Amino acid sequence: MMYPVIRKLAVIAFFTCLVSASMAQDPGPKNKLSSTERTESKPFRILTNGKQITVQTIKNISKIIVWTSGGNRFVEQSNIEASSYNFTIPAKEKFVFMMLELQGGKRFTEKIGVQQ
């Protein structure tokens, strides 16, 4: 006689745990962008040829700063007003960081790896 009551309580407890576990998972904010909306194409391309780097853009470049992982700036140029810019990476650097500002004030940062 007690078995049907225990069975009903076990089923109720199981479904209660199942519902509370599913509600505990936060799906995040509703206004999150989907992965296709988040990845916006960059308005520039970085071409590498050994230590020689070329940056090509759709709009004109107004400012570019390039620095090493140690924080040393080796390129800092403003008022470029061209759609392409070339520079050479120092001898022993494996990667550098670049900040690119296009006309209109939009800024982009990029980590550039260099093969030795």
Residue, then its C-alpha position, 0 to 999 in steps of 0.5 A: m500500500m505504501y509503494p504507490v505513494i512513494r512512487k508518486l512522491a519520487v516522480i513529483a520530486f524528479f520533475t521538480c528537480l528537472v524543472s528547477a535545473s532547467m530554469a537555473q540555466d541563464p540564457g543570457p541577455k535577450n539582446k545578444l547578437s548572434s555569431t553571424e551578427r557579431t563578426e563584422s568584416k574588417p575594412f582593412r587587410i594585413l599582408t605580410n612578406g617576411k618582416q615587411i607588413t602592408v596594411q590596405t584599407i577601404k577608407n584612408i588611414s588617418k593614424i597608425i601606431v605599431w608597438t612590440s610586446g614589450g611596449n616599445r612603439f616603432v611606428e607612430q604616424s598620423n595624417i597619412e591620408a592614404s589607403s595603404y601603408n608599409f612598415t618593417i618589423p624589428a629583427k627579433e620580434k615574433f609578433v606586434f600590435m597595431m592600432l589603426e584609425l581610419q577617416g571618420g574616427k573608427r579605430f581597430t586594433e590587431k595582433i600581427g604574428v610574424q614568421q621568422 
